[in-house]
Amino acid sequence: MSLKAISGIFGYFYHYASGKYSARKVSDLSIFFIIGAETLPAVIFVILNFIFSSFTFTNLDPTSNLFLLPLAGLLFALAIAFFFFYFQKSKGTKLFIPRSTATTFMTNAQKIKFRSDAFILGFTAGLPELIFTLPLYFIVLTKISESFILPSICAPILLFFILLTISPLFYLYAYFRQGNNLANFARLRAKNKTFFRFFVSSLYLSLAILLIIFEVSL
């Protein structure tokens, strides 16, 4: 679920931090950025779990067709939207995010001084892409809740999933530690742009089809 916004903001932050601080402080700030990025999905799972728990006091069932059919339709729509609109129509890799929002993130990334700054930046970096990621959180939590009744079992699985969602940041951190810079990263993103667009759109489409075939009661 880690798309391009978080990694882009991290790359920008790391570039400017490396020019101002020691390698030790950059590593320290990077860790707190990643912790912030981990905290967002954790908070989302907690909120969704609270919502699911409230369903036990009503006749609503999050696994019923009332929820699953619109969710499948939403995944189809996201597949199309991702393919055509996730990247702006340009040779670069500018995202669908409004330029004012992107500029704010870039400005804040240049001003990081403390761990709290890095944490907040990491936490907020995933917010603009919630339109694409929130349905996936919903699916994951419902499937885990259906398969594992005991909270003691669900918690480690959710933790593993959260770590999985931000795993590209660990790779990117190692990528910069090996001597690569922001220009290298930008070229890599541009090179993989078409593949990424097709790949993620295909995943949304596949999820929608699988949801209808295996979950929706006809």
N, C-alpha and C positions, 0 to 999 in steps of 0.2 A: 504493500500500500504506500510505500515511499515513492512518490512520483518525482517530478523534476524540480518543483519549487524548493523543497527542503534542501536537496543536494546543491542546487544553485546558490541558495542563500549561504549555506555552509561554505561552499567554495569561495564565495565573495568575502565572507567573514575571515576565513583562514588566510586568504591572500593579504588582506590589510593588517591582520594581527601579526603575521609573520614579519611585516615590514616595520613594526613598532616595538615588538616584545621579544623576549628570549624564547628559545625553543621550548623551555620548560613551562613558561607561562602560557604559550600558545597551546601546548598539550593540555594544560590544566583547563583553560577556557573551552577547548574543544570537547573535553569530557563533559563539562556542564551544558554545553550546547546539545550534546547527544542525550544527556539525561532529560533535558527539557523536551526534546523531540520524543522521547519514550513516554514522558508523563502525559502528553496529549492523548494518545490512544488509551492509556490506562484510565484517564478521566472519562473518556467517551464510553468505555466498557462499563464503568461504574454507573454512569447515568443511564445507559441502556438497560443494565441489569435491574436498576431501580424501577424503570418503566415496566420491564417484563414482570417484575415481582408484583407490581400494582395490578397487573392483569388477573392475578389469582383471586382478586376480590370482585371481579367482573365476569361477564360471559365472553370476553374477548380472548381470542387465541392467536398469538403471533405466528403460529404455524398453519393457520387456516387459509383457505383460498382468498378470503377477504384481504389478507396482507400479501400473500405470495403472488397472486396474479398482478397486482399493481407493481410489486417489486420486480417481477420479471419484465414488465413493460418499461419500468424505469431503467433496468439494465440494458435493454435494447436501445433506449434513447441515449443512454450514456455512451454506448459503443459508437453510435453515430456522431454524437457531439464530440467525443474524444478525437475521433479520426479527423473531423473537419475543423474543429475549433480549439483544441487544446493548445496547439502552436499557432501563433499569429502568422498571417500570410506574408512571410518575408524569408530571406535566405538564412537568417539567423535562427536562434532557438528561443525567441521571446514567447512567453506563455500567454494564455488567455487573460491572465490577471491584469486589472486596470493599471495603466502606467503610473498613476499616482500611488497606488498600493505598492507596486514594485519599487518605486523610487524611495518610499518610506523604509522598506526593508533594507535596501542597499545603503541608505544613509545610516540607519541604526547599526548595520553590520560594521560600518567603518568606525563607529564610536564605542565599540565594546571595550570596557576596561576591567570590569569585575565579573566574578562568577555569576552573580545574579543577573547581570546584563546578558551573558551568554545563555543562561537558562531560559530567560524570558524570550529571547530571540529564537531559540530552538523550539520552545513551546508554541509560539505564535506562527512559526514558519509553515506549519501544516494546515493552518486555518483556511487559507484561500482555496485549498483543494478538497475541502470536506464534501463539496457537492459530488465529487467522484469517489471519495473513500468511505463516506458514512454508510451507504448501502452495503458495502463489504463488511464493515464492522457488525452490522445487523445480522447478516448471514452467518458470519463466524460464531457470534454469540448464541444464536438460535441453534445451530448445529451442535456446538459444544454442550449446551444446556440439555439438548435432547439425548445426547450420547452418554453424558456423565452426570449422574444425579448428585453425587457428593461434591460439595464446594471444595473440599481438600484436593480433589482430583482436577476440578475445573481450573483452579487458580494457577497451578504450574503450567497447564496447557495454554492459558491466556498469556502468562508471562512469556512463554516461548514464542507465541505468536507476536507479541509486542516487540520482542527483540528481533524477530524476523522482519517486521515492517521497517525497522530503522537500520537493518544490516548494511544497506548501501552506504550509510554514513561511516561505518567502520572501514569499509573498503576505500572510501574517498579519503579518510584520514590517513590510511596507510599509503594511498596513492600520492598524497602531498608530502608525506614524510620521506618518500623515496626520491624527492627532488623535483617532482613535477610541479608546474605552476598553473596559474589561472588560465593562461593562454592555451596550454596543453589540454586542460580540462574543457575549455570552450570548443576546441577543435574536435575533441572526442564526442562531446554532446551533439555537435552538428553532424558528425559522421554517422551517428547512430539514430538520428532523428526519425528517418523514414521507418526503419525497423521498429523503433519504439512505438511509433504511432500505430503501425499494423498489429504489433504484438499485443499491446494493451487493449486495443479495440476488439481484437479477436477473443481475448480473455473475457471481457464483458459480455460479448455475444454468446460465448460458450456457456458462461454461467447462467445466462437467461434461458438458454435452451435446456440445460441440465435441470434447472429449477422447475421448468414446465414438465419435463419428462418424468422426473423422479419424485417431485414434491407436490405438485398441484393435483388434487383429486378431481378427475374428470367425471 
